[in-house]
Structures are given as C-alpha cells and as structure tokens.
Amino acid sequence: MIDRPARDKTVAAIEAYMNDEITAFAFDEAIFNVSDETDDESVRTLVMALWFFYDDLKDHKIVAGEEQWDILHRIILFLRSDTEIASRSDSGKEVKRIRRWSITQLAALGMMVLLAVIVWNFGESWELLIVWVAGGVLTWKIDRRIRKPLRDPLPEPDANTADTWPFDSPEEFRHAEQSVPDFHKRPFPPELAKRRIRNALLEMNIPFPRELLVLLKFVG
C-alpha cells in the first residue's frame, strides 16, 4: 500500500537533513516516528536503510559523499513516486512488527551489570579494562554473526541496479522520473567532502571491539 502522508513526511525530513535544517538526532526521531505509524512497507524499509546515513550516538549535521548524496536523492524520488518495494514475507501473510530483546542487548546488559559490580568492589582497575575489552570482543562477534544480517533491510544491489537503487531497474527509475516532473537533483555541496562525524579511526573499516568504538564516538 502507498501511504502518501507518510511518504511526504519522510521526504520532508530527508530534505531538511540535507539542507542542514535539522541534525542527526532530529532526523532519526522524525523518520522513525513516521515508520512506526505507517503500514507502507516501502517507507518502513527505506527508513531502515536511512539509518546507515548518520550516527545515532553523536549528533551532527549531514555527512555524506557524492554517492550517498545521489542515493538520498533517489530515495526522495522513490517516495515521491508511486513506486513500491515488494513484500519480503515468504508466506504472503502480514508481517507483524514487534519490539523484542535481541541477543546483543542481553549481552550488553550482562556486561553493564558485570562492570558495575567490578567498579563497586574494586574501583577503576585493570580488571575493569580486561572485562571491558573482553565484552567488546564478545558483542562484536555476536553482532557480526547474528544482528547485522537482521538489521540490513535490503539486499546488496547487483551491478545492473547499483546506480539506480532503491529502484529495481533502470526502467523503473526512468518511469519514476517521468512521473515526478518537478523533481530535480541538487548538485553535491563541496563543503560536505570535508565533514566528518567522529574520530578518523572510526571512518576505517577495522573490526575493533564494539564498546571501544562506542567510546571513541563520544570522545572523537
């Protein structure tokens, strides 16, 4: 189904973020408020994809390269058109959205309790550092094996659709452009190329323990 008000609200939030009118935290709140209230699967799926375009631990203005800038414009075009993302339910039945504890959340909770006990009994010590690093390795392993596949909302685009995602084909992309004649892609702002969210170490794809990465997000 197409929920036009939900799509328009999502587009408005994306454009406000791209125009530096809102920062990451406000953007996150705006798009997920829409996602939680709509049954438009395309909106819900694209909102989950948008989660990868900002940091939800450190507030910041938009940070994007030219490729991300193009993708954001295509998402806007997709939502302004009547294009839909096919349901991913194998059974064909309605997929109910539920909030539940994940293994990573339970592991993180256990580590928090253990750290609290160590601090209470020993204060800041090497024992605390050892548990901190061990917990980072544990939760990173869990995240790689379990959580990441569950939170990736869309398959990796193949060579034929990499330049038109989230559209399924170049033809679908061109049809959307024709159906929204007032859509215009804005040039990439040069100043965005210099922006960074956090410590340069975190911009690299290195498998550091998750807790250490979170710490660097706060201090970076």
N, C-alpha and C positions, 0 to 999 in steps of 0.2 A: 504494500500500500504506500501511497505518497501522502505524507503529512506536510502540506505546503507551509503552514506557520512554523513548524519545527525546522524545516529546511531554511526558511528565511531567517530565523533566529540564529541558526548555526552560521550561515553566510555572514550575517551582521557581526557576529563575534570574531570570525576569521578576519574580516576586513578591518575591524577595529584593532585587532592584534597586529596585522600587517602595517597599519597606519601609525603604530606607536601610540594609539589612544588608550590601550589597556596593556597591562603586563601579564606575565605568565600565569600568576595565581588567579587573576580575574578571568583570564581566558579559560583556564581549566574549569573554574566554577560555572562559567556561562555555558560551555559546550556540554558538560556532564549533567547540568540541570535539564537541558533540552533532551539529552539522551535518555535520562531516567523517566521522562514523562511522555515519550513517544513510542509508537509501535512501528514506526518507519524503520525497517531493518537497515536501509541504506544509511540513514542518519546515524544509527547506533554503531554500525560498522565503521563508518568514516570518522566518527568521534574517537573511537578506539585507536584508529590509525593516527589521528592528530595528536594523541598522547605522546608520540615519539618525536614531536616537533618542538618540545620545550622541556624544561627541567621543573619537576613538581616539588623540588626540595629547596630551590633558591629562586626567588622572584627576579625577573629580568625582562627587559624589552625583547622583542623578537630577534632571534639569532638564526640566520638561515643562509645557505649558499645559493647559488643560482639554480641548482637542481631542485632544492627544497622550495624555492620561490615559485618555480614553474609548477611543481606538484600542488602547492596551495591554490594556485590559480585554477588548475584542472579540477580540484575538489570543489571550488566555488562554482565552476561551470556545471559540474555534475549535479550539484544540489539545486542550482537554478533551473536546470532542465528537468524533464520528467523521466530521466534515466533511473533505473533501479538495479540494485545488486541482488542477484538471485539468492534465495534462501539456502543456507548451508546445512539444513536439517535433513539427514538421510531418510528419516521416517516420514517426512512430509507433515508431521504434526507441529503445532505451535511450540516454539522453544520458550520455556518459562525462564525469566531472569531471576536468579536468586542470589543473595549475598551469603557467603559461607566462609568459614575459616579454611585457609589453604595450609599446606604443609610448611611453606616458608614462613607464614605468620606464626604458626605454632612453634617453629624452631626459633624464630626471633624472640617470641615471648619467653621461651625457656632460657635463652641466653641473657635476656634482660633480668630475669629473676636470679640467675646464677651470678651475674655481675653485681647485682645489688647485695647479695649475700657476702660476696668476697669483699666489697667495699666496706660493708658493715663490720666485718670481722677483722680485716687486715688493713683497711685504708687503701690508698694508692700504692700498688706494689707490682713486682714482676709477675706475680700470679695473675693479677688483673690483665696485664698485657698479653700473657700467654693465652688466657681464656678468650680475650678479645680477638686475637688473630685466629685462633682455632675456630671460633664461632664464625668468623668471616669466611674461612675456607669452607666450612660446613654449609652455610647458607648459600654461598656461591655455587657449590656443587649441586645443591638441591635446585637452585634457580635454573642452572643450565640444563638439568635433566627433566625437570617437571614443569616449572612455572612458565618459562619462556614460550614453549610451544602452545600453552593455553592462552597466553595473552596476545599472541600475534594474530590479529584479526583477519589478515588476508594472505593468500599465498604469494610467494615471490613472483613478480611478473616475468613472463618469458621474454625472449628477445623481440617478439613481434608487438608486445604491448608495453614494454618498459618506458617508452616515450609518450604513452597515452594513458597510463594508469591514473585514476581508477576505472577508466573505461575499458571494456573487454576487447575492443578492437579499434583500429584507426577509423573505420567506417562509423562506429558508434560515436567516436569523438567528433568527427566532422558533422554528423547529424545533430549533435548537441549544439555545436557552434552555430549551425543554421537556425536552430530553434530558439536561440537566445541571441538575436542580432545585436543587442546593445552591450554584449559582453566584450570587454577589451582587457587584454593583459597589460599590466603596468611593467615598465622596464625595471630591471633589478637595481635597487639603490646601491651605489658604490660603497656607502658607509657601512652596509651590513657585512661586507667582506672582512672588516676589521673587528667586528664584535665577537666576544667570547662570553660564555656563560660562567665558566669556572676555571680552575687550575688547568694549565695546558696538559698536564699529565693525564687528566681525565678525558681529554679530547682524543687520546690514543686508544686503540682497541687492544688493551692489555688486560688479561684476566687477574686483576688484583682482587683480594678479598672484598666482598660487598661492603662490610662495615667500614673498611678503610676508605673506600670510595665515597661513602656517605659522609664520613668525617671531612674529607677533602672538599666535598661540595659545600659544606658550611664555612670552611676557612679559606677556600680558594677565591 
